C-alpha cells in the first residue's frame, strides 16, 4: 500500500482527508450473543480504519455501547441480574468474539450509562431551541420533518419506526414520529435524576450525545448497519445538527449491508442466527473475515456454508500468491492498482483479484491491510 492517496470514495461521495478521520460506529446493545450480522459491520469498519492507516490517515474510531435500553432491561430481568452487571458480561463476550476475529479495539468506547449527563444537556439544548418539548416528565424531539429529510413517505417512516420499537401511539406525543430524548421512568424501571424527574435516555439521543462529546461537532464517517439508516441514524443526525447548527453532521455514511439467512435478515428478534463463536470453532478468523468483506460493503447478502467455503479457498490462493516472487516493476504497478481499488468505495474484491494475479509483496501487503494474516 502507499500513502500517496489523499482521500477515498465511499457510497458515491468523495471524502478528501488530511491527517485523521473521525468515525462514529453504532455499537451493540449488549443483551445477547454476537452473530454474523454484527460481525459484518464491525469487520468492515475495521477494514476501513486499516485502509485509512495504509494511506497515512489516522482513524479515530468511537464505537459506543448501548447499555441503557429497554430490550436490555427486559433481558436482564429475565435472567435475574442487575442490568449493568448483565450488560458487562455480554459486552465481555462480544469483545472476545471481536478479538478472535481480529477486529481492533476502538480508540473510544463510551457507554450510555456513563453518559447520561451528556444526554440531559442535549435534551436541555433541544428544549431551549424549541426543537423539543416537555410532556409528563419526558422530553420529545419533534420528528415530523425527519422522515422527509430521509427521503421516506410518512407510512414508510412509521413502519420502520415501529419495527425498532417506537411508541407510535404514545398519547403524550404531539406527533407519532416524535421521539424521546429523555423518557420518564416508572418506579420499578432503571432511572436517573434529571431536571424533569427520574428517567432514562432515548436510544437516538444516546448516540448523538456520545458522538458530540467524544468526537466533536461533526464526524467524517457515520457507520453502522444499513438497517440503522432510519430511524436511528436519521434522528441521531437531526438531533446533532439541531443542537450544534453544524451541517452536515456526517460527511459520509457507511451503512454496511445486512446479512441474511435463508432470505431473512439475521436478527436476534427472529432467532435465525449464525454465531461468530460457532463459525470460528472450525474455520479460521481470516476465512470468516474474507467471507464478510469479499463483496460490496453496502449490499445485503445471504450467508451460506458454500460462501464460507469459497472464502476459505480464495484465502488459500491468496496465501500461495503471496509466496511467489515477481518483478519489482509489476509489484509497484499492482500495489498502485490495489490502492486505487480500495480507495474506490473499498473495492476489496477487485483488490483481491489483482493480488492473486500478481502475488509477491503486493499480495502480502493486501493481506496485512485487510487483517487476513493467520
Buried (B, 14 or more C-beta within 10 A) or exposed (E): BBEEBEBBBBBEEEBEBEEEBBBBBBBBBBBBBBBBBBBBBBBBBBBBBBBBBBBBBEBBBBBBBBBBBBBBBEBBEEBEBEBBEBBBEBBEBBBEBBEBBBBBEBBBBBBBBEBBEBBBBBBBBBBEEEBBBBBEBBBBBBBEEBBEEBEBEEEEBBEBBBEEEBBBEBEBBEEBBBBBBBBBBEEEBBBBEBEBEBBBBBBBBBBBBBBBBBBEEBBBBBBBBBBBBBBBBBBBBBBBBBBBEEEEBBBBBBBBBBBBBEEEBBBBEEEBBBBBEEBBEEBBBBBBBBBBBBBBBBEBBEBBEEBBEBBBEBBEBBBEBBEEEBEEEBBEBBBBBBBBBBBEBBBBEBBBBBBBBBBBBBBBBBBBBBBBEE
